[in-house]
């Protein structure tokens, strides 16, 4: 079993994994008389356990300095810190210690990068059974609740790491577009809806692990003055998906899929010119646009060129205006190619806020993509082994539906 990171506090003034190990080796005992700063044991003690309002023991296991908390370090005001449950304060301290011990802190400290960190409280994760800890077995687990029945899943280091990294995203919301998309540390995306305030993964958020009841997250800011980002409290952990590009096109864009098959670019299980290790933005004309254009009458070579021209390779272009305007490389092999050099055709794209514009050959607008249910359709793949509780999903494709077929001679191609 691999331990990816530990943060701990135990009775006996144990505050780190090293101190805990030393404590065990030396046969330490964390049980002590009740400290005077907890309560007056003489006033509360009675040898008769049946005495109302009294306790029949004078000793216990107590964590030292439970009242001490570095509130400014976590961006929390002193007044707010006094109102927090001590368990909440300790959860922050131990989470930070575990991240640091796991070697992940350096990932959160990259120069000039800002991060969004979303956390579900112990109370919420206990209520919906999405993350539980058994101190007897020292194991994490969760329950999937469906139709009144529960199934328990044990969580190993890989699952815990994926859960954590899924909820850390790179970037800072600017509020300039209706939706913003932030890549998380596993390679999926966290989506911020600036109109409603909802934040989600690439699947709708549900109550509990793979729950049947959807419930949007509207995060509450915990701290914003940390040196590398903002942390938020959420009611439910995000959900993520990454449908396969081939299967998504096959199921949702049947006319475009049939053309890929007709041209010989796709078979019964893959689009043959795509690579799992490349990012793609695909502009797919609507079924009606493809039918009206009669592109199915083209010969095989011309049809292949036309279809490949709709695939931008090497970039994920979304409607949040993050990508710069310019000429983007398509999957179409250009006429400038030689026997020794392959050159790919380009097209001019201006990724603005809520609108992606594709230029025409005269310097105007050929067509555009507005932020809607027909845009920003993300696809990807599972890079895990298949037995993980939290699948290791990455996004390497995005699909936008457009209302015109992209004709090479009519689009701005540099």
Secondary structure, DSSP 8 states (H G I E B T S, - for coil): ---------BTTTB-SHHHHHHHHHTT---EEE--TTT--HHHHB-S-TTSTT-BS-SEEE--TTTT---TGGGT--HHHHHHS-HHHHHHHHHHHHHHHHTT-GGGGG-TT--EEEEEE-HHHHHHTTSSEEETTTTEEEEEEEETTEEEEEEE-HHHHHHHHHHTEEES-----SSEEEEEBTTS-EEEEETTT--EE-SB--BSSTT-SSB--B--EEEEEEETTEEEEEESS--B-----HHHHHHHH-HHHHHHHHHHTSB-SS-BTT--TTS-EEEEEE-HHHHHHHTGGGS-HHHHHHHHHTTEEES----TBS-S--EEEEEEEE-TT--SS---EEEEEEEE-BSEEEEEBTTSSEEEEEESSTTS-EEEEEE-S-S--SS--EEEEEEEEEESS---TTTB---
